[in-house]
Amino acid sequence: MKKTLLNKFILLTTMSTILVTGIGRNIFIKDINAFTSKKGTVDVSSLNVRSGAGTGNNTIATLPRDTSVTVLDELNSDGMYWYKIAFNDGSGDKEGYVAKNYIKTETIATYTTDKKFESDIAGFPEGYKVRLRALHAEYPNWKFVVQDVDIPWDEVIKNESVVGVNLVSKSSKSSWKSTAKGAYDWNSGTWPGFDSNEWVAASESIVRYYMDPRNFLDSTNIFQFMNHGYTSNEQTAEGVEKMLKGTFMESKSSFKTTQTAPSTTQAKTVSVSSAASPDNSKNSTGTDDVYVKVDGPIADPNEKVELAAPTLEKPEITETSTVVSSEAVNLDSKVGPQSESTTEFNDTEHGPGVVNNDTIKESISSSDSVQTTDSTEDFRALSNGTTYVDIIMDAAKSSGVNPYVLVAMLIQEQGVKGTSDLISGKNGVYNFFNIEAYQSGNQSAISRGLAWAGSGNTYLRPWNTKAKAIIGGAMYYGSNYAKANQNSFYLKKFNVLGENRYKHQYMTNIEAAKNEGSMLSRAYSEEDKKGVFTFYIPVYRDMPSVPEAMPSGDGSPNNRLSSLSISGYNITPSFSRDNYSYTLELPANVSKINIKANALDANASVAGSGDIELKDSDSTIDIIVTAQNGSKGNYRINIKRGN
């Protein structure tokens, strides 16, 4: 009996120990942190589903945009986050694995009224609140701040819909493409191209969709509204490694530091250049410590850099600025380093986290500034002995911009393969951020971008190394965008708060802010997302009560008439397919007319023609032409009654 009681006591004691020790946490972690399945949709034009988590696994299906899936689990494979999903591709129910950042998930958490949270979001319109409540139910530590844009919604859309301001891929659905004057050739049924003819003007409908913040208040796309400030103890080299996985920049940091970074208020210099620690010992993990020589003040690891400076800085090149042509710059040979403006690297101007000019130059040109371990692991080191991870972290310190933001921008601009001539180095010049790389007159986007990168002496130019191009490009972005009221992916793309409104926009791709925000979310696991995040979300005046819908029509956009006439009467002015308003004068005793209207395109339909009963007073008659892709053209006849 005593033995039985003793055994029970030992068993209970052991179980209690397991529950509170590290062993216990490992045993019960699946129960404590069990993944909750949720609904989602594919948020990219075409998504590969693989047999396992990782790009090395076979593709078992390809899902189009908006396909519904069920997310069953989240896994980390070689630094990338993957979802295990259940789906039906038309041939039956299946399971597979997809890259996490291409799935837009729907929360299944139930929102319980939270008075404090309701007070926090009181400034948002109701159309925002519904979605913010759902996010709060799943991520209660997230904060949402109103970014008031005191401009009528339709006025913003009108300006952002000007031909050439926003572009879509030439392969996009026709309803995404503009048919405004100069954007579409009605005779040939084609769209003139921009930037090497791969892009065309965006339609007003797709501009409305991508500019409406309410369409992106989900756990993935909301990251386009996150502030771009650099916080050194939150954004790490390991996070950068994870984001670069599977891209042409995939690499690992070639060094690590064991010194605690001094505060920016200290005038200390950390100058340890040996590859081993002072006592030549090993660290707690058994690997060699590596030290980096750092001259000048560096960031306090606990201090956050907020990029919302009140002083707005003008960009170096405006629409009317003269750009050195490619012929004027010798791009066949590398240009030697030039002296840099000291004000470029002033700590006060750029805020905490900025290293001084000498440190930047050292990290670029000194062969012994970074000491690597004896490991045979391939770090994909660049020609100057550092890796992409190292350079991006240096760029964050130099610009005050979140390194995860910089990675998302680099992938957005160069793609995962990095095949652009802007970064090939064929001419001895690099432009990783595609700065000033747009077609102008007879000068191509690539020629213009390389000419700008190879000339001047600001932002570390000429960019004759990859490191200078990445660090200098980050500094350019930090100065001219992040610190000029364009400190989120959304505001970088849609300049509705900064100077030179609607014009000083970093790129023309209408999907850029959404794509970069989705890429940024890739840096954070579901566990990471349980932390505190703050999102600054624009709200416009006079917005529609419901979010703008994504246009989905395809086929011919031709919604014009080839002819319009009234039997027995003449309209003024004479018919023209480009004119949508006409006047018809009729005697008071005419009660019916016959309208003949023919569509220019055989795939379009016409409504409002034929025999029409008239009112006794002045009136209007609308002839509606519906194109194959669903777009509508409205021809109006104004009836004027005589005596």
PyMOL commands that set and color helices and strands:
alter all, ss='L'
color gray80, all
select helices_A, chain A and resi 2-20+22-32+100-102+115-120+126-138+153-160+174-176+204-211+213-216+221-225+237-244+326-328+342-345+347-350+357-365+388-399+403-414+445-453+466-482+489-493+512-521+528-530
alter helices_A, ss='H'
color red, helices_A
select strands_A, chain A and resi 38-42+46-50+59-64+68-77+80-88+93-99+103-106+143-152+167-169+199-201+534-541+561-566+581-586+592-599+605-607+610-613+619-626+632-641
alter strands_A, ss='S'
color yellow, strands_A
deselect
rebuild
show_as cartoon
